[in-house]
Amino acid sequence: MTEGAGTLVGRGEREGRRLFAEWFSELSTAAQRSEPTAYVFVMGSMAEVLRSFDLHVTFPEINSLQTAVKKVSGEFLAAAEDYGYSPDICGYVKADVALQLGGGDHPMGRVPKPSLAVLTNACNTYVKWAEIWERLHGTPVFTLDVPGSRGTPGRIVESAGDHERDVVYVERQIRELIALCERITGTSFDMDRFRETLGYVNRMSRAWVRMLELNRSRPAPYDALTEGTIYLGVVNGLRGTEQGARYFEQVVEEIEERIALGLGAGHEEKHRLIFVGVPCYPIFRRFHEMFGEWGGTFVGSTYLWFASGGLDEGFEYDLADPIRSLAEGTLLGVRSAVDSMLFHDRTLIRAIDDYEADGVVYHPIKSCRTVSTGLADSRRMVLAERDVQCLYIESDMMDSRVISEAQLKNRIDAFFEGLESRKLRAAAPPEPALTRGGAA
């Protein structure tokens, strides 16, 4: 780039929003033309295979969360509950049910009907969710069974033989998916196109890992909760495209310039935080402001780990053996995503050290028991291992009926008061030792 110093700042956020809007516009066009579209999920999307068949790819999780960001999720949830779905189940599922019943109409345009659904066993909700599309539309459903970790992070017990068998098991399933795509699209699998797609993902992976590493700088150049969520939408929506690869290389370029200029995430950084869970989308901007007002910056987020499709692992595909390599990358990526959701303590302790974090914010949500599982136990483990402040606040990713802004603010304010008191005590000079008679 030949642009002058400081001219890159803000480009990633602007371009991310534009690309995201264009992606939804393409989906609206696909819906109008009844073009074949695959429904996939962020953990194990198989976009590499699907794009090689020119299938449109849409993520129901992203579609649903956008209804909350656009302040209309309540209407979608009410429609699904009126149809018979319980208030207790995943808000993403209910919003998608309402979307399907409404012919695909969405705040960002129109979502096509599914020609194929591809899912992994990373989340048990995925399986039941796909059954809804099967009932409503007669959608063919392909479930990729990815073996989980043998143990917990940091205590994995796996032999070379175990790994090889797992890779072969996943590879055989991917070949079955390729055959299914050939039947649905009526086109033959193009190995060269597939390699090209994998190459773009390799570029995205390198840039994504670099982007995460760069936020270890002081001040952190971007906020992992706000800008990070924009990046996450693009990394999923444009996975396996040249446009997506180029975008993230430019994001890295911008972040490196911010660091060179000493620019932070938009406010004075006083406290470095790590976020655990899924954001509070119905009041997304205000939720972040309650932290930013105290100088809190989210330097890391488990969301950017488990919802990035394994890119945080830095695995790169071997283009000389692409199907096997996709199998190995999918195995490692889905395992990593599941472990990042279910075994927070080891991952968080490493992140606290790497990012020099002052505190951890745990955000369990009503809609998702998977993401919220074990957070209280994780907090106890982290506090036993590291001297940090931990905040535990509950709300939801979709349902504004269970969100109390006043309660959240009270808890967040108290958290920062504790952080600031701790820093004041740490900065105070030591008290002089007393003599036997009580005088210094």
C-alpha positions in Angstrom: 0.0 0.0 0.0 1.2 3.5 -0.8 -1.2 5.3 1.5 0.3 7.7 4.1 0.6 7.2 7.8 -2.7 7.0 9.6 -4.8 6.7 6.4 -5.5 3.0 6.9 -7.1 3.5 10.3 -10.8 2.5 10.2 -10.5 0.8 6.9 -11.1 -2.7 8.2 -14.2 -1.8 10.0 -15.7 0.1 7.0 -14.7 -2.6 4.6 -16.0 -5.3 6.9 -19.4 -3.7 7.1 -19.5 -3.2 3.3 -18.5 -6.8 2.6 -21.0 -8.1 5.1 -23.8 -6.1 3.5 -22.7 -7.3 0.0 -22.8 -10.9 1.2 -26.3 -10.6 2.4 -27.3 -8.8 -0.9 -25.9 -11.8 -2.8 -28.0 -14.1 -0.7 -31.1 -12.0 -1.4 -30.4 -12.4 -5.2 -29.9 -16.1 -4.7 -33.3 -16.3 -3.0 -35.0 -14.5 -5.9 -33.3 -16.7 -8.5 -33.8 -19.9 -6.4 -30.0 -20.6 -6.7 -28.7 -23.6 -4.7 -27.7 -22.6 -1.2 -26.1 -24.6 1.7 -26.9 -23.9 5.3 -23.8 -24.4 7.5 -22.5 -23.5 10.9 -19.4 -21.7 12.2 -17.8 -24.8 13.6 -17.0 -27.0 10.7 -18.7 -25.2 7.8 -17.1 -27.2 5.0 -17.2 -24.0 3.0 -14.0 -25.2 1.3 -16.0 -28.0 -0.4 -19.2 -26.1 -0.9 -17.6 -23.1 -2.7 -15.8 -25.4 -5.1 -19.4 -26.3 -6.3 -20.4 -22.6 -6.5 -23.0 -23.2 -3.7 -24.1 -20.1 -1.8 -23.2 -20.5 1.9 -25.3 -19.0 4.6 -24.9 -19.3 8.4 -28.2 -19.5 10.4 -26.3 -18.4 13.6 -25.2 -15.2 11.9 -28.7 -14.6 10.3 -30.3 -14.9 13.8 -27.8 -12.7 15.7 -28.4 -10.0 13.1 -32.0 -9.8 14.1 -30.9 -9.0 17.6 -28.3 -6.4 16.4 -31.1 -4.8 14.2 -33.4 -4.7 17.3 -36.1 -7.0 15.8 -35.2 -10.3 17.5 -38.2 -10.0 19.8 -40.6 -10.2 16.9 -38.9 -13.3 15.6 -38.8 -15.0 19.0 -42.5 -14.3 19.6 -43.5 -15.7 16.2 -41.6 -19.0 16.9 -43.1 -19.2 20.4 -46.6 -18.7 19.0 -45.8 -21.5 16.6 -45.1 -23.7 19.6 -41.4 -23.5 20.5 -40.5 -23.2 24.1 -39.1 -19.9 25.6 -36.2 -22.0 27.0 -34.6 -23.2 23.8 -31.8 -21.6 21.8 -32.8 -18.1 20.6 -30.9 -18.6 17.4 -33.0 -21.6 16.5 -36.3 -19.7 17.3 -35.3 -16.7 15.2 -34.4 -19.0 12.3 -37.7 -20.8 12.6 -39.6 -17.5 12.3 -37.4 -16.6 9.4 -38.3 -19.9 7.6 -42.0 -19.4 8.3 -41.8 -15.9 7.0 -40.3 -16.9 3.6 -36.8 -15.9 4.4 -37.4 -12.2 5.1 -34.6 -10.8 7.2 -33.4 -7.3 8.3 -30.5 -7.7 5.9 -32.6 -8.9 2.9 -33.9 -12.3 2.1 -32.3 -15.7 3.0 -32.7 -18.5 0.4 -34.3 -21.8 1.2 -31.7 -24.5 1.9 -30.7 -26.9 -0.9 -28.4 -28.7 1.6 -27.6 -28.5 5.3 -24.1 -29.4 6.5 -23.4 -29.7 10.2 -20.9 -31.2 12.6 -21.4 -32.6 16.1 -19.7 -29.6 17.7 -23.0 -28.5 19.2 -25.9 -30.9 19.9 -28.3 -28.1 18.9 -27.0 -28.3 15.3 -28.5 -31.7 14.8 -32.0 -30.8 16.1 -31.9 -27.5 14.2 -31.2 -29.2 10.8 -34.1 -31.6 11.5 -36.4 -28.5 11.4 -35.2 -27.6 7.8 -35.6 -31.3 6.9 -39.3 -31.2 8.0 -40.1 -27.8 6.6 -38.3 -28.0 3.2 -37.3 -31.7 2.7 -33.7 -30.5 2.9 -30.9 -33.1 2.5 -28.9 -33.1 5.8 -25.2 -34.1 6.0 -23.8 -34.6 9.5 -20.0 -34.7 9.8 -19.1 -36.7 12.9 -15.8 -35.2 14.2 -14.1 -37.2 17.0 -13.5 -35.1 20.1 -10.4 -34.7 22.3 -9.3 -37.7 24.3 -8.9 -35.8 27.6 -9.0 -32.0 28.3 -6.7 -29.2 26.9 -3.2 -29.6 28.3 -3.9 -33.2 29.3 -4.6 -34.8 25.9 -3.9 -38.5 25.6 -3.7 -39.5 21.9 -1.3 -41.7 20.0 -0.2 -41.3 16.5 -2.4 -44.2 15.6 -5.4 -42.6 17.2 -4.8 -39.4 15.2 -4.4 -41.2 11.9 -7.6 -43.2 12.4 -9.5 -40.1 13.2 -8.2 -38.3 10.1 -9.1 -41.2 7.9 -12.6 -41.3 9.5 -13.2 -37.6 8.7 -11.7 -37.9 5.2 -14.1 -40.7 4.2 -17.0 -38.5 5.4 -15.8 -35.5 3.3 -15.6 -37.7 0.3 -19.3 -38.7 0.9 -20.1 -35.0 1.1 -18.4 -34.3 -2.2 -20.5 -37.1 -3.8 -23.6 -35.6 -2.3 -22.8 -32.1 -3.7 -22.2 -33.7 -7.1 -25.7 -35.2 -7.0 -27.4 -31.9 -5.8 -25.6 -29.6 -8.2 -25.3 -31.9 -11.2 -21.6 -30.9 -11.6 -18.4 -32.8 -11.1 -15.9 -32.0 -8.3 -13.2 -29.7 -9.6 -10.0 -30.5 -7.7 -8.2 -27.4 -9.0 -11.0 -25.2 -7.8 -10.9 -26.9 -4.5 -7.2 -26.3 -4.1 -7.7 -22.7 -5.0 -10.3 -22.4 -2.2 -8.0 -24.0 0.3 -5.2 -21.6 -0.7 -7.5 -18.7 0.2 -8.3 -20.2 3.6 -4.5 -20.6 4.2 -4.0 -16.9 3.6 -7.0 -16.1 5.9 -5.6 -18.4 8.6 -2.2 -16.7 8.6 -3.8 -13.3 8.8 -6.3 -14.3 11.5 -3.5 -15.7 13.8 -1.4 -12.6 13.2 -4.4 -10.4 14.0 -5.0 -12.1 17.3 -1.3 -11.9 18.2 -1.2 -8.2 17.5 -3.7 -7.4 20.2 -1.1 -8.3 22.8 0.3 -4.8 22.2 -0.2 -2.0 24.7 -2.6 -0.3 24.0 -4.5 -3.1 22.3 -5.1 -1.8 18.7 -8.7 -3.1 18.5 -11.5 -4.3 20.8 -12.1 -8.0 20.5 -15.8 -7.6 21.4 -16.8 -4.9 18.9 -14.4 -4.8 16.0 -13.6 -8.5 16.6 -17.3 -9.4 16.0 -17.2 -7.6 12.6 -14.0 -9.5 11.7 -15.7 -12.8 12.8 -18.7 -12.2 10.5 -16.4 -11.7 7.5 -14.1 -14.6 8.3 -17.1 -17.0 8.2 -19.1 -15.4 5.4 -16.1 -15.0 3.0 -14.1 -18.1 4.0 -12.5 -19.6 1.0 -12.7 -16.5 -1.2 -10.0 -14.3 -2.6 -11.9 -11.3 -1.4 -11.9 -12.6 2.2 -8.2 -13.5 2.1 -7.3 -10.0 0.8 -9.5 -8.3 3.3 -7.8 -9.9 6.3 -4.3 -9.3 4.9 -5.4 -5.6 4.8 -6.8 -5.8 8.3 -3.3 -7.0 9.6 -1.7 -4.1 7.7 -4.1 -1.6 9.3 -3.5 -3.0 12.8 0.2 -2.9 12.4 -0.1 0.8 11.5 -2.2 1.5 14.5 0.5 -0.1 16.7 3.2 2.0 15.0 1.1 5.1 15.7 0.4 4.1 19.3 -3.4 4.0 18.7 -5.7 2.0 20.9 -9.2 0.7 20.5 -11.0 4.1 20.6 -10.7 5.0 24.3 -7.9 5.3 26.9 -7.0 1.8 27.9 -7.0 1.4 31.7 -7.9 -2.3 32.1 -7.2 -5.2 29.8 -10.0 -7.8 29.7 -10.8 -11.1 28.2 -14.4 -12.0 27.3 -15.9 -15.5 27.7 -19.0 -16.4 25.9 -21.3 -14.8 23.3 -22.0 -11.1 23.2 -25.2 -9.5 24.4 -26.5 -8.6 20.9 -29.9 -6.9 21.8 -28.0 -4.0 23.5 -24.7 -4.7 21.8 -23.5 -1.1 21.6 -24.6 -0.1 25.1 -23.2 -3.4 26.5 -19.8 -2.4 25.2 -20.1 1.2 26.4 -20.6 0.0 30.0 -17.0 -1.4 29.8 -15.5 1.4 27.7 -16.6 4.1 30.0 -14.2 2.7 32.6 -11.4 2.3 30.2 -11.9 -1.4 29.8 -10.7 -3.0 26.5 -11.4 -6.5 25.5 -8.0 -7.7 24.3 -9.2 -11.3 23.8 -12.4 -13.2 23.4 -13.2 -16.9 23.4 -15.8 -16.1 20.7 -12.9 -15.3 18.3 -11.5 -18.7 19.1 -14.4 -21.1 19.0 -16.5 -19.3 16.3 -13.7 -18.7 13.8 -13.9 -22.2 12.3 -10.6 -23.3 13.8 -8.5 -20.5 12.1 -7.1 -19.5 15.5 -5.1 -22.8 15.4 -3.0 -21.6 12.5 -3.4 -24.9 10.6 -2.6 -24.6 6.9 -3.8 -27.0 4.3 -1.4 -29.1 2.3 -2.4 -28.4 -1.3 -0.6 -31.5 -2.6 -3.0 -33.7 -0.6 -6.0 -31.5 -0.2 -8.9 -33.8 0.8 -6.8 -35.5 3.5 -5.5 -32.1 4.7 -9.0 -30.7 4.9 -9.9 -33.7 7.0 -7.0 -33.1 9.4 -7.7 -29.3 9.6 -11.4 -30.0 10.3 -10.5 -32.5 13.0 -8.2 -30.1 14.7 -10.4 -27.0 14.2 -13.6 -28.5 15.5 -11.9 -30.1 18.4 -10.3 -26.7 19.3 -13.6 -25.0 19.0 -15.3 -27.4 21.3 -12.5 -27.4 23.8 -12.5 -23.5 23.8 -16.2 -23.7 24.7 -16.2 -26.5 27.3 -12.7 -26.3 28.9 -12.2 -22.6 29.5 -9.7 -22.7 32.3 -6.5 -23.9 30.6 -7.1 -21.7 27.5 -7.9 -18.6 29.6 -4.9 -19.0 31.8 -2.7 -19.0 28.7 -4.5 -16.0 27.4 -4.2 -14.1 30.7 -0.5 -14.5 30.5 -0.1 -13.8 26.7 -2.3 -10.7 26.7 -1.3 -9.5 30.2 -5.0 -9.3 31.2 -6.3 -7.6 34.4 -9.7 -9.3 34.4 -11.9 -11.9 32.8 -15.6 -11.3 32.0 -17.8 -14.4 32.0 -21.1 -14.0 30.2 -23.4 -17.0 30.5 -26.6 -16.7 28.5 -30.1 -18.1 28.8 -30.3 -19.3 25.2 -27.1 -21.4 25.0 -26.3 -24.0 27.6 -23.4 -25.3 25.5 -21.5 -22.0 25.6 -22.5 -21.4 29.2 -21.5 -24.8 30.6 -19.0 -24.8 33.4 -18.3 -21.1 33.5 -18.6 -20.9 37.3 -16.2 -23.8 37.7 -13.9 -22.2 35.1 -13.9 -19.0 37.2 -12.8 -20.9 40.3 -10.0 -22.6 38.5 -8.7 -19.3 36.9 -8.8 -17.5 40.3 -6.9 -20.3 41.9 -4.2 -20.1 39.2 -3.9 -16.3 38.4 -4.3 -13.1 40.4 -7.0 -11.4 38.3 -10.5 -10.0 38.8 -13.4 -12.0 37.4 -16.9 -10.7 36.6 -19.8 -13.1 36.2 -22.8 -11.5 34.5 -25.9 -13.2 32.9 -28.1 -12.0 30.1 -28.8 -13.3 26.6 -27.6 -13.1 23.0 -31.2 -12.7 21.6 -33.9 -12.3 24.2 -34.2 -8.7 25.5 -36.9 -9.9 28.0 -34.2 -11.4 30.2 -31.8 -8.5 30.0 -31.6 -5.9 32.7 -29.4 -3.0 31.7 -29.5 -1.5 35.2 -28.4 -4.8 36.8 -25.6 -5.3 34.3 -24.4 -1.7 34.9 -24.4 -2.2 38.7 -22.4 -5.4 38.4 -20.0 -3.9 35.8 -19.4 -0.7 37.9 -18.6 -2.8 41.0 -16.2 -4.9 39.0 -14.3 -1.8 37.8 -14.3 -0.3 41.2 -12.6 -3.4 42.5 -10.1 -3.3 39.6 -9.2 0.3 40.2 -8.9 -0.2 44.0 -6.6 -3.2 43.3 -4.4 -1.0 41.1 -4.2 1.8 43.6 -3.1 -0.6 46.3 -0.5 -2.1 44.0 0.9 1.4 43.2 1.0 2.6 46.8 4.4 2.7 48.5 4.9 0.0 51.1 4.0 1.0 54.7 7.1 1.5 56.9 7.8 -1.4 59.3 6.9 -0.7 62.9 9.5 -1.0 65.7 8.8 -2.9 68.9 7.4 0.2 70.5 5.1 1.0 67.6 7.1 3.8 66.1 8.5 3.6 62.5 
